[in-house]
Amino acid sequence: MPPGPETRRVVIEPAGPILVEGPVDLVLPDGSTVRDDRFMVAICACRRSKRYPLCDTSHRRKVRAD
C-alpha cells in the first residue's frame, strides 16, 4: 500500500541508520525532544554517533560484532 498523507516511510538499513521521511520530532527516553526538518532523517541505530539520536556515520568506522 503506498504511503498516505498520515504515514511516514521508514527504511531500516543493514548495518546503518534508520531512515525516516521528515520532518520528525524524536522523543528521547529522558523526555527531551529533538526536531529535524530535513526531508530524510537518519536515526542512529548503533549508538556510536556523537550526534545521537541522529546518525553521523560512525557506524562506518567500526564493524559491530554480532
Biopython code that builds the backbone (N, CA, C, O; Angstrom):
import numpy as np
from Bio.PDB.StructureBuilder import StructureBuilder

atoms = [
    (1, "MET", "N", (0.845, -1.171, 0.000)),
    (1, "MET", "CA", (0.000, 0.000, 0.000)),
    (1, "MET", "C", (0.894, 1.239, 0.000)),
    (1, "MET", "O", (1.797, 1.319, 0.832)),
    (2, "PRO", "N", (0.686, 2.202, -0.887)),
    (2, "PRO", "CA", (1.523, 3.413, -0.915)),
    (2, "PRO", "C", (1.271, 4.278, 0.312)),
    (2, "PRO", "O", (0.169, 4.278, 0.860)),
    (3, "PRO", "N", (2.311, 5.028, 0.752)),
    (3, "PRO", "CA", (2.132, 5.899, 1.914)),
    (3, "PRO", "C", (1.060, 6.946, 1.658)),
    (3, "PRO", "O", (0.971, 7.498, 0.562)),
    (4, "GLY", "N", (0.257, 7.212, 2.659)),
    (4, "GLY", "CA", (-0.768, 8.246, 2.567)),
    (4, "GLY", "C", (-0.301, 9.499, 3.262)),
    (4, "GLY", "O", (0.842, 9.563, 3.716)),
    (5, "PRO", "N", (-1.164, 10.505, 3.356)),
    (5, "PRO", "CA", (-0.759, 11.773, 3.963)),
    (5, "PRO", "C", (-0.460, 11.664, 5.460)),
    (5, "PRO", "O", (0.229, 12.527, 6.003)),
    (6, "GLU", "N", (-0.956, 10.635, 6.136)),
    (6, "GLU", "CA", (-0.742, 10.481, 7.574)),
    (6, "GLU", "C", (0.349, 9.465, 7.899)),
    (6, "GLU", "O", (0.592, 9.184, 9.072)),
    (7, "THR", "N", (1.005, 8.913, 6.894)),
    (7, "THR", "CA", (2.028, 7.896, 7.147)),
    (7, "THR", "C", (3.407, 8.434, 6.824)),
    (7, "THR", "O", (3.553, 9.377, 6.047)),
    (8, "ARG", "N", (4.418, 7.825, 7.429)),
    (8, "ARG", "CA", (5.815, 8.151, 7.162)),
    (8, "ARG", "C", (6.497, 6.891, 6.664)),
    (8, "ARG", "O", (6.200, 5.788, 7.123)),
    (9, "ARG", "N", (7.395, 7.060, 5.743)),
    (9, "ARG", "CA", (8.172, 5.938, 5.236)),
    (9, "ARG", "C", (9.404, 5.782, 6.119)),
    (9, "ARG", "O", (10.113, 6.757, 6.371)),
    (10, "VAL", "N", (9.665, 4.555, 6.596)),
    (10, "VAL", "CA", (10.814, 4.242, 7.431)),
    (10, "VAL", "C", (11.609, 3.146, 6.726)),
    (10, "VAL", "O", (11.055, 2.116, 6.342)),
    (11, "VAL", "N", (12.917, 3.377, 6.559)),
    (11, "VAL", "CA", (13.787, 2.409, 5.904)),
    (11, "VAL", "C", (14.850, 1.987, 6.902)),
    (11, "VAL", "O", (15.566, 2.827, 7.447)),
    (12, "ILE", "N", (14.954, 0.678, 7.143)),
    (12, "ILE", "CA", (15.980, 0.161, 8.041)),
    (12, "ILE", "C", (17.133, -0.335, 7.181)),
    (12, "ILE", "O", (16.992, -1.300, 6.429)),
    (13, "GLU", "N", (18.279, 0.337, 7.301)),
    (13, "GLU", "CA", (19.463, -0.003, 6.520)),
    (13, "GLU", "C", (20.276, -1.062, 7.263)),
    (13, "GLU", "O", (20.564, -0.886, 8.447)),
    (14, "PRO", "N", (20.651, -2.154, 6.602)),
    (14, "PRO", "CA", (21.506, -3.143, 7.255)),
    (14, "PRO", "C", (22.831, -2.500, 7.667)),
    (14, "PRO", "O", (23.489, -1.861, 6.846)),
    (15, "ALA", "N", (23.219, -2.661, 8.910)),
    (15, "ALA", "CA", (24.472, -2.106, 9.448)),
    (15, "ALA", "C", (24.541, -0.590, 9.289)),
    (15, "ALA", "O", (25.629, -0.026, 9.177)),
    (16, "GLY", "N", (23.413, 0.053, 9.279)),
    (16, "GLY", "CA", (23.399, 1.501, 9.116)),
    (16, "GLY", "C", (22.281, 2.131, 9.916)),
    (16, "GLY", "O", (21.748, 1.518, 10.840)),
    (17, "PRO", "N", (21.922, 3.360, 9.560)),
    (17, "PRO", "CA", (20.895, 4.080, 10.314)),
    (17, "PRO", "C", (19.484, 3.661, 9.911)),
    (17, "PRO", "O", (19.288, 2.915, 8.951)),
    (18, "ILE", "N", (18.525, 4.150, 10.654)),
    (18, "ILE", "CA", (17.120, 4.029, 10.300)),
    (18, "ILE", "C", (16.747, 5.343, 9.618)),
    (18, "ILE", "O", (16.908, 6.415, 10.201)),
    (19, "LEU", "N", (16.257, 5.260, 8.408)),
    (19, "LEU", "CA", (15.925, 6.452, 7.627)),
    (19, "LEU", "C", (14.424, 6.695, 7.701)),
    (19, "LEU", "O", (13.625, 5.804, 7.411)),
    (20, "VAL", "N", (14.048, 7.911, 8.092)),
    (20, "VAL", "CA", (12.645, 8.285, 8.238)),
    (20, "VAL", "C", (12.393, 9.524, 7.403)),
    (20, "VAL", "O", (13.160, 10.485, 7.456)),
    (21, "GLU", "N", (11.310, 9.500, 6.626)),
    (21, "GLU", "CA", (10.947, 10.695, 5.883)),
    (21, "GLU", "C", (10.557, 11.778, 6.871)),
    (21, "GLU", "O", (9.694, 11.573, 7.724)),
    (22, "GLY", "N", (11.201, 12.938, 6.751)),
    (22, "GLY", "CA", (10.979, 14.024, 7.692)),
    (22, "GLY", "C", (9.956, 15.004, 7.199)),
    (22, "GLY", "O", (9.362, 14.825, 6.136)),
    (23, "PRO", "N", (9.757, 16.028, 7.965)),
    (23, "PRO", "CA", (10.388, 16.348, 9.235)),
    (23, "PRO", "C", (9.867, 15.442, 10.355)),
    (23, "PRO", "O", (8.767, 14.896, 10.269)),
    (24, "VAL", "N", (10.688, 15.294, 11.417)),
    (24, "VAL", "CA", (10.304, 14.439, 12.537)),
    (24, "VAL", "C", (10.645, 15.106, 13.863)),
    (24, "VAL", "O", (11.544, 15.944, 13.945)),
    (25, "ASP", "N", (9.910, 14.718, 14.895)),
    (25, "ASP", "CA", (10.230, 15.036, 16.282)),
    (25, "ASP", "C", (10.597, 13.709, 16.931)),
    (25, "ASP", "O", (9.796, 12.774, 16.926)),
    (26, "LEU", "N", (11.794, 13.620, 17.485)),
    (26, "LEU", "CA", (12.248, 12.411, 18.162)),
    (26, "LEU", "C", (12.154, 12.648, 19.662)),
    (26, "LEU", "O", (12.739, 13.600, 20.179)),
    (27, "VAL", "N", (11.427, 11.796, 20.358)),
    (27, "VAL", "CA", (11.288, 11.907, 21.804)),
    (27, "VAL", "C", (12.250, 10.909, 22.434)),
    (27, "VAL", "O", (12.154, 9.705, 22.198)),
    (28, "LEU", "N", (13.189, 11.426, 23.247)),
    (28, "LEU", "CA", (14.223, 10.610, 23.873)),
    (28, "LEU", "C", (13.719, 10.035, 25.189)),
    (28, "LEU", "O", (12.730, 10.521, 25.737)),
    (29, "PRO", "N", (14.397, 8.989, 25.711)),
    (29, "PRO", "CA", (13.962, 8.368, 26.961)),
    (29, "PRO", "C", (13.828, 9.344, 28.138)),
    (29, "PRO", "O", (13.008, 9.129, 29.031)),
    (30, "ASP", "N", (14.631, 10.412, 28.139)),
    (30, "ASP", "CA", (14.547, 11.376, 29.243)),
    (30, "ASP", "C", (13.419, 12.392, 29.056)),
    (30, "ASP", "O", (13.243, 13.287, 29.882)),
    (31, "GLY", "N", (12.660, 12.254, 27.975)),
    (31, "GLY", "CA", (11.535, 13.149, 27.721)),
    (31, "GLY", "C", (11.871, 14.346, 26.852)),
    (31, "GLY", "O", (10.968, 15.054, 26.408)),
    (32, "SER", "N", (13.161, 14.588, 26.596)),
    (32, "SER", "CA", (13.539, 15.705, 25.727)),
    (32, "SER", "C", (13.186, 15.362, 24.276)),
    (32, "SER", "O", (13.006, 14.196, 23.924)),
    (33, "THR", "N", (13.092, 16.398, 23.449)),
    (33, "THR", "CA", (12.699, 16.222, 22.057)),
    (33, "THR", "C", (13.758, 16.810, 21.135)),
    (33, "THR", "O", (14.291, 17.891, 21.387)),
    (34, "VAL", "N", (14.050, 16.084, 20.069)),
    (34, "VAL", "CA", (14.958, 16.557, 19.032)),
    (34, "VAL", "C", (14.130, 16.691, 17.758)),
    (34, "VAL", "O", (13.487, 15.733, 17.331)),
    (35, "ARG", "N", (14.145, 17.874, 17.153)),
    (35, "ARG", "CA", (13.402, 18.111, 15.910)),
    (35, "ARG", "C", (14.381, 18.181, 14.751)),
    (35, "ARG", "O", (15.431, 18.816, 14.846)),
    (36, "ASP", "N", (14.026, 17.523, 13.657)),
    (36, "ASP", "CA", (14.829, 17.577, 12.441)),
    (36, "ASP", "C", (13.894, 17.862, 11.283)),
    (36, "ASP", "O", (12.924, 17.134, 11.071)),
    (37, "ASP", "N", (14.178, 18.914, 10.533)),
    (37, "ASP", "CA", (13.308, 19.355, 9.447)),
    (37, "ASP", "C", (13.732, 18.855, 8.072)),
    (37, "ASP", "O", (13.108, 19.208, 7.071)),
    (38, "ARG", "N", (14.779, 18.042, 8.005)),
    (38, "ARG", "CA", (15.227, 17.550, 6.693)),
    (38, "ARG", "C", (14.179, 16.618, 6.086)),
    (38, "ARG", "O", (13.342, 16.063, 6.797)),
    (39, "PHE", "N", (14.236, 16.453, 4.756)),
    (39, "PHE", "CA", (13.257, 15.596, 4.072)),
    (39, "PHE", "C", (13.500, 14.125, 4.362)),
    (39, "PHE", "O", (12.565, 13.328, 4.284)),
    (40, "MET", "N", (14.738, 13.736, 4.698)),
    (40, "MET", "CA", (15.062, 12.371, 5.092)),
    (40, "MET", "C", (15.978, 12.464, 6.311)),
    (40, "MET", "O", (17.021, 13.115, 6.257)),
    (41, "VAL", "N", (15.595, 11.820, 7.398)),
    (41, "VAL", "CA", (16.320, 11.905, 8.660)),
    (41, "VAL", "C", (16.942, 10.550, 8.954)),
    (41, "VAL", "O", (16.261, 9.525, 8.912)),
    (42, "ALA", "N", (18.250, 10.543, 9.254)),
    (42, "ALA", "CA", (18.963, 9.317, 9.601)),
    (42, "ALA", "C", (19.063, 9.211, 11.116)),
    (42, "ALA", "O", (19.714, 10.030, 11.765)),
    (43, "ILE", "N", (18.412, 8.192, 11.673)),
    (43, "ILE", "CA", (18.412, 7.981, 13.118)),
    (43, "ILE", "C", (19.423, 6.889, 13.439)),
    (43, "ILE", "O", (19.405, 5.815, 12.837)),
    (44, "CYS", "N", (20.301, 7.173, 14.390)),
    (44, "CYS", "CA", (21.366, 6.250, 14.766)),
    (44, "CYS", "C", (20.778, 4.969, 15.366)),
    (44, "CYS", "O", (19.925, 5.024, 16.252)),
    (45, "ALA", "N", (21.242, 3.823, 14.875)),
    (45, "ALA", "CA", (20.808, 2.532, 15.409)),
    (45, "ALA", "C", (21.930, 1.836, 16.177)),
    (45, "ALA", "O", (21.686, 0.838, 16.856)),
    (46, "CYS", "N", (23.166, 2.354, 16.077)),
    (46, "CYS", "CA", (24.308, 1.680, 16.711)),
    (46, "CYS", "C", (24.753, 2.376, 18.004)),
    (46, "CYS", "O", (25.563, 1.831, 18.753)),
    (47, "ARG", "N", (24.232, 3.562, 18.262)),
    (47, "ARG", "CA", (24.555, 4.376, 19.444)),
    (47, "ARG", "C", (26.017, 4.844, 19.475)),
    (47, "ARG", "O", (26.511, 5.212, 20.540)),
    (48, "ARG", "N", (26.713, 4.839, 18.343)),
    (48, "ARG", "CA", (28.088, 5.346, 18.279)),
    (48, "ARG", "C", (28.141, 6.824, 17.906)),
    (48, "ARG", "O", (29.187, 7.457, 18.050)),
    (49, "SER", "N", (27.048, 7.370, 17.439)),
    (49, "SER", "CA", (27.013, 8.742, 16.934)),
    (49, "SER", "C", (27.283, 9.759, 18.038)),
    (49, "SER", "O", (26.747, 9.660, 19.142)),
    (50, "LYS", "N", (28.118, 10.727, 17.719)),
    (50, "LYS", "CA", (28.341, 11.846, 18.633)),
    (50, "LYS", "C", (27.158, 12.813, 18.597)),
    (50, "LYS", "O", (27.044, 13.687, 19.457)),
    (51, "ARG", "N", (26.289, 12.661, 17.617)),
    (51, "ARG", "CA", (25.092, 13.495, 17.467)),
    (51, "ARG", "C", (23.826, 12.713, 17.832)),
    (51, "ARG", "O", (22.727, 13.110, 17.444)),
    (52, "TYR", "N", (23.964, 11.611, 18.570)),
    (52, "TYR", "CA", (22.835, 10.748, 18.900)),
    (52, "TYR", "C", (21.660, 11.571, 19.416)),
    (52, "TYR", "O", (21.869, 12.434, 20.268)),
    (53, "PRO", "N", (20.461, 11.350, 18.952)),
    (53, "PRO", "CA", (19.948, 10.199, 18.231)),
    (53, "PRO", "C", (20.091, 10.288, 16.716)),
    (53, "PRO", "O", (19.639, 9.390, 16.004)),
    (54, "LEU", "N", (20.711, 11.353, 16.209)),
    (54, "LEU", "CA", (20.909, 11.483, 14.770)),
    (54, "LEU", "C", (22.210, 10.811, 14.359)),
    (54, "LEU", "O", (23.195, 10.840, 15.097)),
    (55, "CYS", "N", (22.208, 10.216, 13.199)),
    (55, "CYS", "CA", (23.373, 9.482, 12.700)),
    (55, "CYS", "C", (24.450, 10.448, 12.193)),
    (55, "CYS", "O", (24.147, 11.432, 11.519)),
    (56, "ASP", "N", (25.709, 10.151, 12.529)),
    (56, "ASP", "CA", (26.837, 10.911, 11.984)),
    (56, "ASP", "C", (27.780, 9.987, 11.204)),
    (56, "ASP", "O", (28.939, 10.339, 10.987)),
    (57, "THR", "N", (27.319, 8.855, 10.794)),
    (57, "THR", "CA", (28.032, 7.811, 10.038)),
    (57, "THR", "C", (29.134, 7.121, 10.837)),
    (57, "THR", "O", (30.026, 6.514, 10.246)),
    (58, "SER", "N", (29.095, 7.199, 12.154)),
    (58, "SER", "CA", (30.086, 6.500, 12.979)),
    (58, "SER", "C", (30.025, 4.994, 12.781)),
    (58, "SER", "O", (31.019, 4.307, 13.013)),
    (59, "HIS", "N", (28.886, 4.467, 12.358)),
    (59, "HIS", "CA", (28.758, 3.026, 12.141)),
    (59, "HIS", "C", (29.692, 2.540, 11.035)),
    (59, "HIS", "O", (29.978, 1.345, 10.961)),
    (60, "ARG", "N", (30.169, 3.430, 10.184)),
    (60, "ARG", "CA", (31.081, 3.047, 9.100)),
    (60, "ARG", "C", (32.508, 2.819, 9.581)),
    (60, "ARG", "O", (33.272, 2.118, 8.917)),
    (61, "ARG", "N", (32.887, 3.397, 10.725)),
    (61, "ARG", "CA", (34.262, 3.338, 11.191)),
    (61, "ARG", "C", (34.643, 1.992, 11.824)),
    (61, "ARG", "O", (35.790, 1.557, 11.720)),
    (62, "LYS", "N", (33.696, 1.349, 12.466)),
    (62, "LYS", "CA", (33.982, 0.075, 13.111)),
    (62, "LYS", "C", (32.894, -0.919, 12.754)),
    (62, "LYS", "O", (31.726, -0.554, 12.614)),
    (63, "VAL", "N", (33.277, -2.156, 12.611)),
    (63, "VAL", "CA", (32.313, -3.202, 12.325)),
    (63, "VAL", "C", (31.822, -3.757, 13.647)),
    (63, "VAL", "O", (32.617, -4.145, 14.502)),
    (64, "ARG", "N", (30.516, -3.791, 13.810)),
    (64, "ARG", "CA", (29.920, -4.300, 15.038)),
    (64, "ARG", "C", (29.962, -5.830, 15.025)),
    (64, "ARG", "O", (29.566, -6.454, 14.041)),
    (65, "ALA", "N", (30.433, -6.421, 16.095)),
    (65, "ALA", "CA", (30.449, -7.876, 16.225)),
    (65, "ALA", "C", (29.119, -8.322, 16.792)),
    (65, "ALA", "O", (28.809, -8.026, 17.946)),
    (66, "ASP", "N", (28.319, -9.037, 15.995)),
    (66, "ASP", "CA", (27.011, -9.506, 16.466)),
    (66, "ASP", "C", (27.091, -10.917, 16.971)),
    (66, "ASP", "O", (26.084, -11.475, 17.406)),
]
sb = StructureBuilder()
sb.init_structure("model")
sb.init_model(0)
sb.init_chain("A")
sb.init_seg("    ")
for serial, (resi, resn, name, xyz) in enumerate(atoms, 1):
    if name == "N":
        sb.init_residue(resn, " ", resi, " ")
    sb.init_atom(name, np.array(xyz, "f"), 0.0, 1.0, " ", f" {name:<3s}", serial, name[0])
structure = sb.get_structure()
